[in-house]
C-alpha cells in the first residue's frame, strides 16, 4: 500500500531497536517467543502491570518507555483477553490497536505474533497485519505545516515476527490487496470537491487499467443517447459534465454471468435548488462514497486475481444550483422509460442510481446487483453510525451480506420493503415521485430503486451513517471509512469465486 507503512514478516527474534509489541492473554500470560524477548527485563512487566492494573483485557495496552534490559525505545503489551475466543475480526482489531500504540515519530517496530497456546496461525497473523495496515492510513497531503505534536516519521517499517514466514506472506497477500482497495476508497472520499469532480473521478478510476481492469467512461452525450435523463438531470446545473464509469474484471470463466456493484458518485451535493443548510455542507464532498467503494472493491478483486467476473458501475455527477438546474415539479424520463416527478432536488442519488441500475441490468444481465449509496439522512436517524441499512429483494443474497458484515465488522441491519410503502411515492403527474416525505424516508428511497431492477436479485446498502464522519475505530482514524470494500470482497470470496 502506498504511504508511510512498510510491512514485512520475519522469524521470531527480539529486535535491537525501535518499538517492541507483544501480546498477552488474561492474567498477563505470554507465549514462549514473547517470554524469551522479555527475559532480560526480569519481572519488570509484571510489576508495571500491577501498578497500572493491567490484566490483559482484550484491546487494553501497557506502555513502557525505554524498558531496562532491552535496547528498544519502547515496549507495548497488548491484551487479547481469552485467546480461545478470538475470531478473525478480533485479530484485525488487535493489529489496529497495536499500530495505534506506536508513536508517530517512530520509524521501526516489531510485533511478536505468539500467544500462550503457541504460534499464531498464518491466517490470523495476516489478519493482525491487515489491522495494522488499515490503522496506518492517514490523509494529510494538504497539510504544509505541522504543530510539534503532529510531527511524524516519513516512513515506518513494521516487522511481524512469526513461526512461518512464507505461510504468513501467502495468507497476507489477498488481505493486502483488500487494504489497498480500502485506502483508495478512503482517499477518494477524503478529497475535496474542487479536486475530485466527475471528470477527475473518472480519470482516477481509469487508473485501474494497469491491473487488467477494462474501463469504459460514458460522457454526457453518450448518456443522453441512452436516455439517462434521470442521471443527467441531477448534474445539469453543474459546470462539470456528468460521467458513467464502467469497470470490468474478468477473472472467472469466460461467458459466465458477472456479479455487479453500483455506486452513487455525487462528487458534491448542495441539494440543488432544494439547497441544504450551510452548516455541515462541506461534508457533502463525501456523497460519492458508494462510488468510491466500488472503485476500491474492483481494485481489490483485480489485485488478488479473484476468480470471478465482476462489473462495477458508478454514476458520477455534481448536484449544483444554477439557472440550468432541474426544479421541483420537473418530470424526467428515465432510461427504463419510467417517468419521475422531482419533488425535492436533494433526493438526487436515487435518480442517479435508477438509470445506472437499469443500464447494468439490461446490458450485463448479472447474477445479482448490489448498490451502495450515502442515500438518506433517515438511515442515520434509524441506525446511527454503527450499522448500514440493508434492503433486498432476495433473502439468500441478504443473508450472505449480513454474514459477511459480521465477519468483517462492517455491520448492516436489514430494513423492510413492501408494496404498502409504494403509495408514498405515487405521483399525480408521473409514474412516481422522487421522495415520499420524512416518514420511512430510507424505505421509500429503496422502494423507488427496486422499480429499476426487474426480477434480478438485488440489494441496496444505505451507507450514509457508516461511510464518513462515523465514530473512529481501532482500524480507522480517518474521516472516511472505506466502508463496503472488505464486506463485498468477503461476499465474493465466500460465495461467488470459482
C-alpha positions as CSV (number, residue, x, y, z in Angstrom):
1,X,0.0,0.0,0.0
2,X,1.4,3.4,-0.9
3,X,2.1,5.6,2.1
4,X,4.2,5.6,5.3
5,X,4.0,1.9,6.2
6,X,6.3,-0.8,5.0
7,X,5.1,-4.2,6.4
8,X,7.1,-7.4,6.4
9,X,7.3,-10.8,8.1
10,X,10.4,-12.3,9.8
11,X,11.3,-15.3,12.0
12,X,10.9,-14.9,15.8
13,X,13.7,-12.7,17.2
14,X,13.9,-9.8,19.7
15,X,14.6,-6.5,18.0
16,X,17.6,-4.4,18.8
17,X,15.8,-1.1,18.3
18,X,12.5,0.7,17.7
19,X,9.2,-0.3,19.3
20,X,8.5,-3.9,20.5
21,X,4.9,-5.0,20.6
22,X,3.9,-8.2,22.5
23,X,0.5,-9.8,23.0
24,X,-0.7,-11.4,26.2
25,X,-3.8,-13.3,27.5
26,X,-5.8,-12.6,30.6
27,X,-3.6,-12.7,33.6
28,X,-0.7,-11.2,31.6
29,X,0.3,-14.6,30.2
30,X,2.8,-14.6,27.3
31,X,3.8,-17.1,24.6
32,X,7.2,-18.6,24.6
33,X,8.7,-16.3,22.0
34,X,7.5,-13.2,23.9
35,X,8.9,-14.7,27.2
36,X,12.3,-15.1,25.6
37,X,12.2,-11.5,24.4
38,X,11.2,-10.3,27.9
39,X,13.8,-12.4,29.7
40,X,16.4,-9.6,30.1
41,X,13.8,-7.4,31.9
42,X,13.2,-9.7,34.8
43,X,9.9,-9.0,36.5
44,X,9.6,-5.5,35.0
45,X,6.4,-6.2,33.1
46,X,4.5,-7.9,35.9
47,X,5.4,-5.0,38.3
48,X,4.3,-2.4,35.7
49,X,1.1,-4.4,35.1
50,X,0.3,-4.5,38.8
51,X,1.0,-0.8,39.2
52,X,-1.2,0.1,36.2
53,X,-3.9,-2.5,37.0
54,X,-3.3,-4.0,33.6
55,X,-4.7,-7.6,33.4
56,X,-4.6,-8.4,29.6
57,X,-8.2,-7.5,28.8
58,X,-8.9,-7.6,25.1
59,X,-7.8,-4.3,23.4
60,X,-6.1,-2.9,26.6
61,X,-2.4,-1.9,26.5
62,X,0.5,-1.4,28.8
63,X,3.2,1.1,27.6
64,X,6.7,1.2,28.9
65,X,9.3,3.7,27.7
66,X,13.0,2.7,27.5
67,X,12.5,-0.6,29.3
68,X,15.6,-1.6,31.3
69,X,17.3,-4.7,29.9
70,X,16.1,-4.1,26.3
71,X,17.6,-2.0,23.6
72,X,14.3,-1.0,22.2
73,X,12.9,2.6,22.8
74,X,9.5,1.4,23.9
75,X,7.7,-1.8,24.9
76,X,4.0,-2.1,24.3
77,X,2.0,-5.1,25.7
78,X,-1.4,-5.5,24.1
79,X,-4.0,-7.7,25.8
80,X,-6.1,-10.2,23.8
81,X,-8.4,-11.5,26.6
82,X,-9.0,-15.2,26.2
83,X,-7.2,-16.4,23.1
84,X,-9.6,-19.3,22.5
85,X,-12.4,-16.8,22.0
86,X,-10.7,-14.8,19.3
87,X,-12.1,-14.7,15.8
88,X,-10.6,-13.3,12.6
89,X,-12.1,-9.9,13.1
90,X,-10.6,-9.7,16.6
91,X,-7.1,-10.1,15.2
92,X,-7.8,-7.3,12.7
93,X,-8.8,-5.1,15.6
94,X,-5.8,-6.1,17.7
95,X,-3.5,-5.2,14.8
96,X,-5.1,-1.8,14.7
97,X,-4.7,-1.4,18.5
98,X,-1.1,-2.3,18.3
99,X,-0.4,0.0,15.4
100,X,-2.1,2.8,17.2
101,X,0.2,2.5,20.2
102,X,3.3,3.1,18.1
103,X,4.3,6.8,18.4
104,X,4.0,8.8,15.2
105,X,7.7,9.7,15.4
106,X,8.8,6.0,15.5
107,X,10.4,4.7,12.3
108,X,10.6,1.0,13.2
109,X,8.5,-1.5,15.2
110,X,8.3,-5.3,15.7
111,X,5.3,-7.3,16.6
112,X,5.9,-10.8,18.1
113,X,2.9,-12.9,17.0
114,X,2.6,-15.6,19.5
115,X,0.3,-16.4,22.5
116,X,0.4,-18.9,25.4
117,X,-1.2,-21.6,23.2
118,X,1.6,-21.4,20.7
119,X,2.4,-19.5,17.5
120,X,-0.5,-17.7,15.9
121,X,-1.8,-19.4,12.8
122,X,-0.8,-17.8,9.4
123,X,-4.3,-16.6,8.6
124,X,-4.7,-14.9,12.0
125,X,-1.2,-13.3,11.6
126,X,-2.4,-12.0,8.3
127,X,-5.5,-10.5,10.0
128,X,-3.2,-8.9,12.5
129,X,-1.2,-7.3,9.7
130,X,-4.4,-6.2,7.9
131,X,-5.5,-4.4,11.0
132,X,-2.1,-2.6,11.3
133,X,-2.2,-1.6,7.6
134,X,-5.8,-0.2,7.9
135,X,-4.9,1.7,11.0
136,X,-1.7,3.2,9.4
137,X,-3.8,5.1,6.8
138,X,-3.8,8.8,7.1
139,X,-5.0,11.6,4.7
140,X,-2.8,14.7,5.3
141,X,-1.5,15.5,1.9
142,X,-2.8,19.1,2.1
143,X,-1.0,19.9,5.4
144,X,2.0,22.1,4.6
145,X,2.8,23.0,8.2
146,X,2.6,20.8,11.3
147,X,2.5,21.5,15.0
148,X,5.2,20.0,17.1
149,X,2.9,17.3,18.4
150,X,1.8,16.4,14.8
151,X,5.3,15.6,13.7
152,X,5.8,12.0,12.4
153,X,8.4,9.9,10.8
154,X,8.4,9.9,7.0
155,X,8.3,6.1,6.9
156,X,7.7,3.3,9.4
157,X,8.8,-0.3,9.0
158,X,6.7,-2.8,10.9
159,X,8.1,-6.3,11.1
160,X,5.8,-9.1,12.3
161,X,7.8,-11.9,13.8
162,X,6.2,-15.3,13.1
163,X,6.8,-19.0,13.2
164,X,6.4,-19.5,9.5
165,X,7.3,-16.5,7.3
166,X,6.3,-18.0,3.9
167,X,2.9,-19.1,5.2
168,X,2.2,-15.7,6.7
169,X,3.2,-13.9,3.5
170,X,0.9,-16.1,1.4
171,X,-2.0,-15.6,3.7
172,X,-1.5,-11.8,3.8
173,X,-1.2,-11.2,0.0
174,X,-5.0,-11.1,-0.6
175,X,-5.6,-9.1,2.5
176,X,-3.0,-6.6,1.4
177,X,-4.9,-6.2,-1.9
178,X,-8.1,-5.5,0.1
179,X,-6.3,-3.0,2.3
180,X,-5.1,-1.2,-0.8
181,X,-8.7,-1.1,-2.0
182,X,-9.9,0.4,1.3
183,X,-7.2,3.0,1.1
184,X,-8.2,4.0,-2.4
185,X,-11.8,4.3,-1.3
186,X,-10.8,6.5,1.7
187,X,-8.7,8.7,-0.5
188,X,-11.5,9.4,-2.9
189,X,-13.9,10.2,-0.1
190,X,-11.4,12.5,1.7
191,X,-10.5,14.5,-1.4
192,X,-12.1,18.0,-1.6
193,X,-14.7,18.5,-4.4
194,X,-12.6,21.2,-6.2
195,X,-10.0,18.4,-6.7
196,X,-12.3,15.4,-7.2
197,X,-15.1,16.4,-9.6
198,X,-16.8,14.0,-12.1
199,X,-14.1,14.1,-14.8
200,X,-11.3,13.7,-12.3
201,X,-13.1,10.8,-10.6
202,X,-13.4,9.1,-13.9
203,X,-9.7,9.7,-14.6
204,X,-8.7,8.1,-11.3
205,X,-10.9,5.1,-11.8
206,X,-9.3,4.6,-15.2
207,X,-6.0,4.1,-13.4
208,X,-7.2,0.5,-12.6
209,X,-6.4,-0.4,-16.2
210,X,-2.9,-1.2,-15.0
211,X,-4.4,-4.2,-13.0
212,X,-6.1,-5.6,-16.1
213,X,-9.5,-4.0,-15.5
214,X,-11.4,-2.9,-18.5
215,X,-12.5,0.7,-18.1
216,X,-15.2,2.5,-20.1
217,X,-16.3,6.1,-19.5
218,X,-19.5,7.5,-20.9
219,X,-19.8,11.2,-21.3
220,X,-23.0,13.3,-21.3
221,X,-23.7,12.9,-25.0
222,X,-23.4,9.1,-24.7
223,X,-25.7,9.0,-21.7
224,X,-28.2,11.3,-23.5
225,X,-28.3,8.9,-26.4
226,X,-29.1,6.1,-24.0
227,X,-31.9,8.1,-22.4
228,X,-30.3,8.5,-19.0
229,X,-32.3,11.6,-18.3
230,X,-32.8,10.9,-14.6
231,X,-29.0,10.8,-14.0
232,X,-28.3,13.8,-16.3
233,X,-31.0,15.9,-14.7
234,X,-29.1,15.8,-11.4
235,X,-25.9,17.2,-13.0
236,X,-27.3,19.7,-15.4
237,X,-26.8,22.7,-13.1
238,X,-23.1,22.0,-12.7
239,X,-20.1,23.3,-14.7
240,X,-18.7,19.8,-14.6
241,X,-20.2,17.3,-17.0
242,X,-21.6,14.0,-15.6
243,X,-19.9,10.7,-16.3
244,X,-20.8,7.0,-16.1
245,X,-17.8,4.9,-15.2
246,X,-17.9,1.1,-16.0
247,X,-15.2,-1.2,-14.6
248,X,-15.0,-4.8,-15.7
249,X,-12.8,-7.6,-14.1
250,X,-12.9,-10.9,-16.0
251,X,-11.3,-13.3,-13.6
252,X,-13.9,-16.0,-13.9
253,X,-15.0,-18.4,-16.6
254,X,-15.5,-16.9,-20.0
255,X,-19.1,-16.1,-20.6
256,X,-20.3,-16.7,-17.1
257,X,-22.7,-14.1,-15.6
258,X,-20.9,-11.3,-13.7
259,X,-21.7,-10.0,-10.3
260,X,-22.5,-6.3,-10.3
261,X,-21.8,-3.4,-8.0
262,X,-23.2,0.0,-8.5
263,X,-22.2,3.2,-6.7
264,X,-23.7,6.6,-6.2
265,X,-21.0,9.1,-7.2
266,X,-22.2,12.5,-6.3
267,X,-18.9,14.4,-6.0
268,X,-20.6,17.3,-4.3
269,X,-24.2,17.7,-3.2
270,X,-25.5,21.1,-2.5
271,X,-29.1,19.8,-2.6
272,X,-29.6,21.7,-5.9
273,X,-32.5,24.1,-6.0
274,X,-33.7,22.5,-2.7
275,X,-30.5,23.7,-1.2
276,X,-29.1,22.2,2.0
277,X,-28.4,24.4,5.1
278,X,-24.9,25.8,5.1
279,X,-23.9,24.1,8.4
280,X,-22.1,20.9,7.6
281,X,-22.5,21.2,3.9
282,X,-18.7,20.7,3.5
283,X,-19.2,17.0,4.3
284,X,-21.1,16.6,1.1
285,X,-17.8,16.1,-0.7
286,X,-18.2,12.5,0.6
287,X,-21.5,11.9,-1.2
288,X,-19.7,9.8,-3.7
289,X,-18.6,7.2,-1.0
290,X,-20.7,4.4,-2.7
291,X,-18.8,5.0,-5.9
292,X,-15.5,5.1,-4.1
293,X,-16.3,1.7,-2.6
294,X,-16.9,0.3,-6.0
295,X,-13.6,1.5,-7.2
296,X,-11.8,0.2,-4.1
297,X,-13.6,-3.2,-4.5
298,X,-12.7,-3.7,-8.1
299,X,-9.1,-2.7,-7.2
300,X,-9.1,-5.4,-4.5
301,X,-10.6,-8.1,-6.8
302,X,-8.1,-7.5,-9.6
303,X,-5.1,-7.2,-7.3
304,X,-5.8,-10.5,-5.7
305,X,-6.8,-12.0,-9.0
306,X,-10.3,-13.0,-7.8
307,X,-11.8,-15.9,-9.8
308,X,-15.0,-14.1,-10.7
309,X,-16.4,-11.9,-13.4
310,X,-17.4,-8.6,-11.9
311,X,-18.8,-5.3,-13.1
312,X,-18.6,-2.0,-11.3
313,X,-20.7,1.0,-12.4
314,X,-20.6,4.5,-10.9
315,X,-22.9,7.3,-11.9
316,X,-20.7,10.4,-11.3
317,X,-22.4,13.8,-11.0
318,X,-22.3,17.1,-9.2
319,X,-25.6,18.5,-7.8
320,X,-25.4,22.3,-8.0
321,X,-28.0,25.2,-8.1
322,X,-27.8,27.1,-11.3
323,X,-30.0,28.7,-13.9
324,X,-29.9,25.4,-15.8
325,X,-30.5,23.2,-12.7
326,X,-33.6,21.0,-12.5
327,X,-36.5,22.3,-10.4
328,X,-39.0,20.8,-8.1
329,X,-42.0,19.9,-10.3
330,X,-39.9,18.8,-13.3
331,X,-40.6,15.4,-14.7
332,X,-37.8,13.3,-16.2
333,X,-38.0,10.2,-18.3
334,X,-35.5,7.6,-17.1
335,X,-33.6,5.1,-19.3
336,X,-36.2,2.4,-18.5
337,X,-39.0,4.6,-19.8
338,X,-40.5,5.2,-16.4
339,X,-41.2,8.9,-15.5
340,X,-40.2,10.5,-12.3
341,X,-41.6,13.8,-10.8
342,X,-39.0,15.8,-9.0
343,X,-40.4,16.8,-5.6
344,X,-37.1,17.6,-4.0
345,X,-33.8,18.1,-5.9
346,X,-31.9,17.0,-2.8
347,X,-33.3,13.5,-3.3
348,X,-30.9,13.1,-6.2
349,X,-28.9,9.9,-5.5
350,X,-31.9,7.7,-6.3
351,X,-32.2,9.4,-9.7
352,X,-28.6,8.6,-10.5
353,X,-28.9,5.0,-9.3
354,X,-32.2,4.4,-11.1
355,X,-30.6,4.8,-14.5
356,X,-27.4,3.0,-13.7
357,X,-29.2,0.0,-12.2
358,X,-31.3,-0.3,-15.3
359,X,-28.3,0.1,-17.6
360,X,-26.3,-2.6,-15.8
361,X,-29.2,-5.0,-15.6
362,X,-30.1,-4.8,-19.3
363,X,-26.5,-4.7,-20.6
364,X,-24.7,-7.2,-18.4
365,X,-27.6,-9.4,-17.1
366,X,-25.7,-10.1,-13.8
367,X,-26.2,-12.8,-11.2
368,X,-27.1,-10.0,-8.8
369,X,-26.8,-6.3,-8.3
370,X,-25.7,-4.5,-5.1
371,X,-25.8,-0.8,-5.0
372,X,-24.1,1.3,-2.3
373,X,-25.0,4.9,-1.6
374,X,-24.9,7.6,1.0
375,X,-28.6,7.9,0.2
376,X,-30.6,9.2,3.1
377,X,-30.2,11.0,6.4
378,X,-33.1,9.0,7.6
379,X,-30.9,5.9,7.8
380,X,-28.7,7.7,10.4
381,X,-31.8,8.5,12.4
382,X,-32.8,4.9,12.3
383,X,-29.5,3.1,12.8
384,X,-27.0,5.8,13.9
385,X,-23.4,5.3,12.7
386,X,-23.0,1.7,13.8
387,X,-24.9,-0.1,11.1
388,X,-25.6,0.5,7.4
389,X,-29.2,-0.1,6.2
390,X,-29.7,-3.2,4.1
391,X,-32.6,-3.6,1.7
392,X,-33.0,-6.6,-0.6
393,X,-35.5,-8.4,-2.8
394,X,-33.7,-11.7,-2.3
395,X,-33.4,-13.4,1.1
396,X,-30.4,-15.5,0.1
397,X,-28.4,-12.5,-1.0
398,X,-29.4,-10.6,2.1
399,X,-28.3,-13.4,4.4
400,X,-24.9,-13.7,2.7
401,X,-24.4,-10.0,3.0
402,X,-25.3,-9.9,6.7
403,X,-22.9,-12.8,7.4
404,X,-20.1,-11.1,5.5
405,X,-20.8,-7.9,7.5
406,X,-20.4,-9.7,10.8
407,X,-17.2,-11.4,9.7
408,X,-15.6,-8.2,8.6
409,X,-17.1,-5.8,11.2
410,X,-18.9,-3.8,8.5
411,X,-22.3,-4.4,10.0
412,X,-25.7,-3.9,8.5
413,X,-29.3,-4.1,9.6
414,X,-32.0,-5.4,7.3
415,X,-34.8,-2.9,6.7
416,X,-38.2,-3.7,5.3
417,X,-39.5,-3.4,1.7
418,X,-43.2,-3.8,0.8
419,X,-46.0,-2.6,-1.5
420,X,-47.5,-0.6,1.3
421,X,-44.7,1.9,1.0
422,X,-45.2,2.3,-2.7
423,X,-48.2,4.6,-2.3
424,X,-45.9,7.2,-0.6
425,X,-44.0,7.7,-3.9
426,X,-47.0,7.5,-6.2
427,X,-47.3,10.7,-8.3
428,X,-50.4,12.5,-9.7
429,X,-48.4,13.5,-12.8
430,X,-45.8,10.8,-13.4
431,X,-45.1,7.1,-12.7
432,X,-43.5,8.0,-9.4
433,X,-42.1,11.0,-7.4
434,X,-38.6,11.0,-6.2
435,X,-39.4,11.3,-2.5
436,X,-42.2,10.2,-0.2
437,X,-41.5,12.7,2.6
438,X,-39.9,12.2,6.0
439,X,-41.8,9.1,7.2
440,X,-39.9,6.0,6.2
441,X,-37.6,8.0,4.1
442,X,-34.9,5.4,3.7
443,X,-37.5,2.8,2.8
444,X,-39.3,4.8,0.2
445,X,-35.9,5.6,-1.4
446,X,-35.2,1.9,-1.6
447,X,-38.8,1.3,-3.0
448,X,-38.0,3.6,-5.8
449,X,-34.7,1.9,-6.7
450,X,-36.5,-1.5,-6.7
451,X,-38.6,-0.3,-9.6
452,X,-35.5,-0.4,-11.8
453,X,-34.1,-3.8,-11.1
454,X,-36.8,-6.0,-12.5
455,X,-36.5,-9.6,-11.1
456,X,-32.7,-9.6,-10.7
457,X,-31.6,-10.4,-7.2
458,X,-30.7,-7.0,-5.7
459,X,-29.5,-5.4,-2.6
460,X,-29.3,-1.7,-1.7
461,X,-26.9,-0.7,1.1
462,X,-27.5,2.8,2.5
463,X,-24.1,3.8,3.9
464,X,-24.9,7.4,4.9
465,X,-24.1,6.7,8.5
466,X,-21.1,4.5,8.1
467,X,-19.1,5.9,5.1
468,X,-17.8,9.1,6.6
469,X,-17.7,11.0,9.8
470,X,-18.6,7.8,11.6
471,X,-17.1,7.0,15.0
472,X,-13.4,6.3,14.8
473,X,-12.4,2.7,15.4
474,X,-9.2,0.8,16.2
475,X,-8.6,0.3,12.5
476,X,-9.6,3.7,11.2
477,X,-8.8,7.2,12.5
478,X,-9.7,8.9,9.2
479,X,-12.9,10.8,8.4
480,X,-13.6,8.4,5.6
481,X,-14.0,4.7,6.5
482,X,-13.9,2.9,3.1
483,X,-17.0,1.0,4.3
484,X,-18.1,-1.7,2.0
485,X,-14.8,-2.8,0.3
486,X,-14.0,-5.5,2.9
487,X,-17.6,-6.5,3.2
488,X,-18.2,-7.1,-0.5
489,X,-14.8,-8.7,-1.1
490,X,-15.7,-11.2,1.6
491,X,-19.1,-11.8,0.0
492,X,-17.4,-12.6,-3.3
493,X,-14.7,-14.7,-1.8
494,X,-17.1,-16.8,0.2
495,X,-19.8,-17.4,-2.3
496,X,-19.0,-16.4,-5.9
497,X,-15.4,-17.3,-6.8
498,X,-14.9,-20.5,-8.9
